[in-house]
Amino acid sequence: SYNGTIAPGGSVSFGFQANHTGNTAAPTSFTLNGSPCTTG
């Protein structure tokens, strides 16, 4: 559903499209909705 719930310890996958020019280095850190994320 549009606004589902992720169970504790669960995971979710999603895709997106983006265009970017310039620096192509991996980000040092980023957040999603205010929560820190890790790259891997």
N, CA, C and O atoms as a GROMACS GRO file, in nm:
protein
  160
    1SER      N    1   0.084  -0.120   0.000
    1SER     CA    2   0.000   0.000   0.000
    1SER      C    3   0.087   0.125   0.000
    1SER      O    4   0.209   0.116   0.018
    2TYR      N    5   0.025   0.238  -0.020
    2TYR     CA    6   0.099   0.363  -0.032
    2TYR      C    7   0.176   0.397   0.095
    2TYR      O    8   0.292   0.437   0.087
    3ASN      N    9   0.115   0.382   0.209
    3ASN     CA   10   0.179   0.422   0.335
    3ASN      C   11   0.183   0.304   0.430
    3ASN      O   12   0.124   0.309   0.539
    4GLY      N   13   0.252   0.197   0.391
    4GLY     CA   14   0.258   0.076   0.471
    4GLY      C   15   0.353   0.089   0.588
    4GLY      O   16   0.420   0.191   0.606
    5THR      N   17   0.359  -0.016   0.668
    5THR     CA   18   0.446  -0.021   0.785
    5THR      C   19   0.555  -0.125   0.762
    5THR      O   20   0.527  -0.234   0.713
    6ILE      N   21   0.678  -0.091   0.797
    6ILE     CA   22   0.789  -0.185   0.791
    6ILE      C   23   0.805  -0.246   0.930
    6ILE      O   24   0.819  -0.173   1.029
    7ALA      N   25   0.804  -0.377   0.939
    7ALA     CA   26   0.817  -0.444   1.068
    7ALA      C   27   0.954  -0.417   1.129
    7ALA      O   28   1.051  -0.397   1.055
    8PRO      N   29   0.964  -0.417   1.262
    8PRO     CA   30   1.096  -0.402   1.326
    8PRO      C   31   1.191  -0.510   1.274
    8PRO      O   32   1.156  -0.628   1.270
    9GLY      N   33   1.310  -0.469   1.235
    9GLY     CA   34   1.407  -0.562   1.179
    9GLY      C   35   1.381  -0.596   1.033
    9GLY      O   36   1.457  -0.673   0.974
   10GLY      N   37   1.277  -0.542   0.976
   10GLY     CA   38   1.245  -0.569   0.837
   10GLY      C   39   1.325  -0.481   0.743
   10GLY      O   40   1.409  -0.402   0.787
   11SER      N   41   1.300  -0.495   0.616
   11SER     CA   42   1.369  -0.412   0.518
   11SER      C   43   1.273  -0.379   0.406
   11SER      O   44   1.169  -0.442   0.389
   12VAL      N   45   1.312  -0.280   0.329
   12VAL     CA   46   1.230  -0.239   0.216
   12VAL      C   47   1.324  -0.198   0.103
   12VAL      O   48   1.432  -0.145   0.128
   13SER      N   49   1.282  -0.223  -0.019
   13SER     CA   50   1.360  -0.183  -0.136
   13SER      C   51   1.275  -0.090  -0.221
   13SER      O   52   1.154  -0.106  -0.230
   14PHE      N   53   1.340   0.006  -0.283
   14PHE     CA   54   1.270   0.094  -0.374
   14PHE      C   55   1.368   0.147  -0.476
   14PHE      O   56   1.489   0.147  -0.454
   15GLY      N   57   1.315   0.191  -0.586
   15GLY     CA   58   1.400   0.243  -0.692
   15GLY      C   59   1.370   0.390  -0.718
   15GLY      O   60   1.263   0.440  -0.683
   16PHE      N   61   1.464   0.457  -0.778
   16PHE     CA   62   1.442   0.596  -0.816
   16PHE      C   63   1.532   0.630  -0.934
   16PHE      O   64   1.629   0.560  -0.962
   17GLN      N   65   1.497   0.736  -1.002
   17GLN     CA   66   1.578   0.786  -1.112
   17GLN      C   67   1.626   0.925  -1.076
   17GLN      O   68   1.550   1.006  -1.021
   18ALA      N   69   1.751   0.953  -1.108
   18ALA     CA   70   1.806   1.085  -1.079
   18ALA      C   71   1.909   1.120  -1.184
   18ALA      O   72   1.975   1.032  -1.241
   19ASN      N   73   1.924   1.246  -1.210
   19ASN     CA   74   2.029   1.297  -1.297
   19ASN      C   75   2.125   1.380  -1.214
   19ASN      O   76   2.082   1.456  -1.127
   20HIS      N   77   2.253   1.364  -1.241
   20HIS     CA   78   2.352   1.438  -1.162
   20HIS      C   79   2.473   1.465  -1.251
   20HIS      O   80   2.516   1.380  -1.329
   21THR      N   81   2.527   1.584  -1.236
   21THR     CA   82   2.651   1.616  -1.305
   21THR      C   83   2.750   1.668  -1.202
   21THR      O   84   2.710   1.727  -1.102
   22GLY      N   85   2.877   1.645  -1.227
   22GLY     CA   86   2.979   1.694  -1.135
   22GLY      C   87   3.044   1.580  -1.060
   22GLY      O   88   3.077   1.477  -1.118
   23ASN      N   89   3.063   1.598  -0.932
   23ASN     CA   90   3.134   1.502  -0.848
   23ASN      C   91   3.060   1.369  -0.845
   23ASN      O   92   2.941   1.364  -0.813
   24THR      N   93   3.129   1.260  -0.880
   24THR     CA   94   3.066   1.129  -0.879
   24THR      C   95   3.116   1.041  -0.764
   24THR      O   96   3.091   0.921  -0.764
   25ALA      N   97   3.186   1.100  -0.668
   25ALA     CA   98   3.233   1.022  -0.553
   25ALA      C   99   3.115   0.977  -0.468
   25ALA      O  100   3.010   1.041  -0.466
   26ALA      N  101   3.134   0.867  -0.397
   26ALA     CA  102   3.029   0.819  -0.307
   26ALA      C  103   3.007   0.921  -0.196
   26ALA      O  104   3.102   0.983  -0.149
   27PRO      N  105   2.883   0.938  -0.152
   27PRO     CA  106   2.857   1.033  -0.044
   27PRO      C  107   2.918   0.984   0.087
   27PRO      O  108   2.926   0.864   0.112
   28THR      N  109   2.961   1.076   0.169
   28THR     CA  110   3.017   1.038   0.299
   28THR      C  111   2.907   1.001   0.395
   28THR      O  112   2.928   0.914   0.481
   29SER      N  113   2.790   1.062   0.384
   29SER     CA  114   2.675   1.027   0.465
   29SER      C  115   2.551   1.090   0.402
   29SER      O  116   2.561   1.186   0.326
   30PHE      N  117   2.437   1.035   0.435
   30PHE     CA  118   2.312   1.095   0.390
   30PHE      C  119   2.200   1.051   0.482
   30PHE      O  120   2.215   0.955   0.558
   31THR      N  121   2.089   1.120   0.475
   31THR     CA  122   1.975   1.088   0.559
   31THR      C  123   1.851   1.069   0.474
   31THR      O  124   1.842   1.123   0.363
   32LEU      N  125   1.756   0.994   0.524
   32LEU     CA  126   1.627   0.976   0.461
   32LEU      C  127   1.521   1.003   0.566
   32LEU      O  128   1.511   0.933   0.666
   33ASN      N  129   1.441   1.106   0.541
   33ASN     CA  130   1.340   1.149   0.638
   33ASN      C  131   1.401   1.172   0.776
   33ASN      O  132   1.338   1.142   0.877
   34GLY      N  133   1.522   1.227   0.779
   34GLY     CA  134   1.588   1.260   0.905
   34GLY      C  135   1.661   1.145   0.970
   34GLY      O  136   1.726   1.166   1.073
   35SER      N  137   1.653   1.024   0.915
   35SER     CA  138   1.723   0.910   0.974
   35SER      C  139   1.852   0.884   0.897
   35SER      O  140   1.851   0.880   0.774
   36PRO      N  141   1.962   0.867   0.968
   36PRO     CA  142   2.089   0.842   0.899
   36PRO      C  143   2.087   0.709   0.824
   36PRO      O  144   2.029   0.611   0.871
   37CYS      N  145   2.150   0.707   0.707
   37CYS     CA  146   2.157   0.586   0.625
   37CYS      C  147   2.304   0.553   0.601
   37CYS      O  148   2.391   0.639   0.613
   38THR      N  149   2.329   0.427   0.568
   38THR     CA  150   2.464   0.385   0.534
   38THR      C  151   2.467   0.339   0.390
   38THR      O  152   2.365   0.296   0.336
   39THR      N  153   2.584   0.348   0.327
   39THR     CA  154   2.601   0.301   0.191
   39THR      C  155   2.670   0.167   0.195
   39THR      O  156   2.752   0.141   0.283
   40GLY      N  157   2.639   0.082   0.100
   40GLY     CA  158   2.703  -0.048   0.100
   40GLY      C  159   2.686  -0.118  -0.030
   40GLY      O  160   2.735  -0.230  -0.047
   0.00000   0.00000   0.00000
